[in-house]
């Protein structure tokens, strides 16, 4: 970004790796374009500075070398052209050469269609590096992957640097975790403890309060000796849940276990919801949300927070009868004066559903990448760019 700001890209060939991996419906229409909008500033800055701009991204997880129409970035090119207010031609075959003039931008077709992209083959990386004078990594959503267009090209391009989105994302997460206004509250929810175990453990050593929700809370309910009926849970991780509870209690904070829950006898849009006390869950019950007393208690914790990190809805918020917990917490975060940071696909969907985008301090474009930073990992994107910066 400094290179762009310093005007050192005029007339240069700039290769931007963005994350334009956006959800689409069956007809191929983009249903959510946050990542495209977040990628515009970097592209616009490079264009304004007079660079010849190439942009690429992956879309989904296609089979290398096997083009299928649904793998195409064509809808993304269209949306990008609207946002930039200029044509964005899509280049189908580009590894061996790209024609683009200074002040113009082209979109290079789904980079995961290239053989060697996923495995980061040196041959492909060197070819991509040869396309440009400057490589700009601006794909925070893909910063946890070491692929040809994210890592390999950064090794071999004449110059490699971070784009403004990549920089803003890591700054926001560092602001939330490294020097947080306290109390620092983390909400980690979602279906399984197993997929978030290391994040829970890492956060339990940093945060002042840890709130768990969704299927994760069911395993914590088991650990606290409550019945959970036929709810989703991972009994073999009860000991890990107990260890996390112990870590937090050493820090002087209890992990709040739901006192009431919303149950149904089936997982469906038409299921009838019942609010029950946590110790009154029946063998035939499925826990699909936290109850109103629990939600009010958690909202109180959020109201007193200095910083809130939010990943994961606490219930099946897609169905209205099980959305009360997530809605209450979303409102609490929106109304709180705390600096808040949120990330993950489901969390972004909840934020959009409740229309609180403007009330969140920072919304990350990362799913897996956001989680890995929360876990305390150094992502490959930052590792290679730091290595290049060190010379
Ligand atoms: C994401 O959607 O999390 C990123 O675009 C990374 O996609 P991937 O999990 O297919 O690498």
Boltz pocket constraint, residues with backbone or C-beta under 6 A from the ligand:
constraints:
  - pocket:
      binder: B
      contacts: [[A, 19], [A, 21], [A, 60], [A, 61], [A, 141], [A, 142], [A, 145], [A, 366], [A, 367], [A, 368], [A, 369]]
      max_distance: 6.0
